[in-house]
Amino acid sequence: MTTVCPQGLDTGFVALGYAKVAFLGVIQGITELLPISSTAHMRVVPALLGWRDPGSAFSAAMQLAALAAVISYFWADVSRLAGESVVAAARREWDNNSLRLAVWIGLATIPIGVAGLALAPILNRCDSPLRSLTVVGWACLVMAALLALAELGARHRRSLRDVSLVDAMIVGVAQIGALIPGVSRSGSTLTAALGLGFKREEAARFSFLLGLPAIALAGFKELWELHKAHLDAHGWSILAVGLVVASISAFAAIWGLMRILERFSAWPFVIYRALLGALLLAGAGAGWLH
C-alpha cells in the first residue's frame, strides 16, 4: 500500500482519492499557467475544504499537464521554432532568428535547473518550511507588488523578434523564483518580460515558450521520483486523472490569459494576488487556515 510520504516524498494526493484530485486538477490546471500561483491555491483550497495538502509531488507532476496545454495552444510557434532551428543548424545558418531563440531558451533554462536540483531535498520534504501558508502568503504579496511595478513602468513596445540573449537570461533567472511556493513561474517570468518592455501578449508568449524546457524537466523528474518511491498502481491512476483534468483546464487558462492581456492588462492578477496573499496571512495568523 502506498504511504503518504514514502522515502520523504510528499504524496498526499493519493489519500485524497479520484474525485478530490480531479477537483484539484481543475484548480491546478487553471492556476498553473495564470500569474497567480498554483502552489498557493493547492495550499489554500484544500485547507478551506478541510482536506490534506496534496503535496509538492502532485504540483510538480501536474506541470506535465501545463506542458501539454502550452504546446497545443502555441503549436504554431513551437513547431516553427523547432523546425526552423533544426533546418538552420543543419545548414549552419547560425544567425537564424529561430535557432538563436532556441539556443537562448536552452541557456536560460540552466539557472532554474541548477537551483531546482539544489533545493529539491527541501521542496519535496513532507514538512517543507517553504510550503507554509505564511511563506506562500508573503510570496503572493511580493509578486503582486512586483507585477504592479512592471505594469506601471512597462513600455509595451517589443515583440519576440526583439528578444536578445540578455532578455532570455534575465527572464530565465526570474524563473528561479517559481521554486518558491507562491511566486508562480508564469508570474515571475511575465513580470520580468513586462519589465523588459515587451507587449503584454508578447510577454506572455515569451514566458510560455521560455518555460517549456523547465516545465518538461520538472514534470518528468517528478514522475521519476514517484517511480523511485514505488508509487503503486492506485496512486498512478489517481495522478493520471488529475493530469487529464488539469490539461483541459490549463488550455482554457491560457486562452483566458491571452484574451485578458490583449484587451486589458495584468492589473486583475495584481489585485487577485494581493487579496490571496492577505487571505493566506490572515487565515494562518487567525488559525482558521492550517
Secondary structure as the mmCIF struct_conf table of DSSP 4:
data_model
#
loop_
_struct_conf.conf_type_id
_struct_conf.id
_struct_conf.beg_label_comp_id
_struct_conf.beg_label_asym_id
_struct_conf.beg_label_seq_id
_struct_conf.end_label_comp_id
_struct_conf.end_label_asym_id
_struct_conf.end_label_seq_id
BEND BEND1 VAL A 4 CYS A 5
HELX_RH_3T_P HELX_RH_3T_P1 PRO A 6 GLY A 8
TURN_TY1_P TURN_TY1_P1 GLY A 12 GLY A 12
HELX_RH_AL_P HELX_RH_AL_P1 PHE A 13 LEU A 33
TURN_TY1_P TURN_TY1_P2 LEU A 34 ILE A 36
HELX_RH_AL_P HELX_RH_AL_P2 SER A 38 LEU A 49
TURN_TY1_P TURN_TY1_P3 GLY A 50 GLY A 50
HELX_LH_PP_P HELX_LH_PP_P1 TRP A 51 ASP A 53
HELX_RH_AL_P HELX_RH_AL_P3 SER A 56 ALA A 61
TURN_TY1_P TURN_TY1_P4 MET A 62 MET A 62
HELX_RH_AL_P HELX_RH_AL_P4 GLN A 63 TYR A 73
TURN_TY1_P TURN_TY1_P5 PHE A 74 PHE A 74
HELX_RH_AL_P HELX_RH_AL_P5 TRP A 75 ALA A 90
TURN_TY1_P TURN_TY1_P6 ARG A 91 ARG A 92
TURN_TY1_P TURN_TY1_P7 TRP A 94 ASP A 95
HELX_RH_AL_P HELX_RH_AL_P6 ASN A 97 LEU A 123
TURN_TY1_P TURN_TY1_P8 ASN A 124 ASN A 124
BEND BEND2 ARG A 125 ARG A 125
TURN_TY1_P TURN_TY1_P9 CYS A 126 ASP A 127
HELX_RH_3T_P HELX_RH_3T_P2 PRO A 129 ARG A 131
BEND BEND3 SER A 132 SER A 132
HELX_RH_AL_P HELX_RH_AL_P7 LEU A 133 GLY A 153
STRN STRN1 ARG A 158 ARG A 158
HELX_RH_3T_P HELX_RH_3T_P3 LEU A 160 ASP A 162
HELX_RH_AL_P HELX_RH_AL_P8 LEU A 165 ALA A 174
HELX_RH_3T_P HELX_RH_3T_P4 GLN A 175 LEU A 179
BEND BEND4 ILE A 180 ILE A 180
TURN_TY1_P TURN_TY1_P10 PRO A 181 GLY A 182
BEND BEND5 VAL A 183 VAL A 183
HELX_RH_AL_P HELX_RH_AL_P9 ARG A 185 GLY A 195
TURN_TY1_P TURN_TY1_P11 LEU A 196 GLY A 197
STRN STRN2 PHE A 198 PHE A 198
HELX_RH_AL_P HELX_RH_AL_P10 ARG A 200 LYS A 228
TURN_TY1_P TURN_TY1_P12 ALA A 229 HIS A 230
HELX_RH_AL_P HELX_RH_AL_P11 ALA A 233 ARG A 263
BEND BEND6 PHE A 264 PHE A 264
BEND BEND7 ALA A 266 ALA A 266
HELX_RH_AL_P HELX_RH_AL_P12 TRP A 267 ALA A 286
TURN_TY1_P TURN_TY1_P13 GLY A 287 GLY A 287
BEND BEND8 TRP A 288 TRP A 288
#
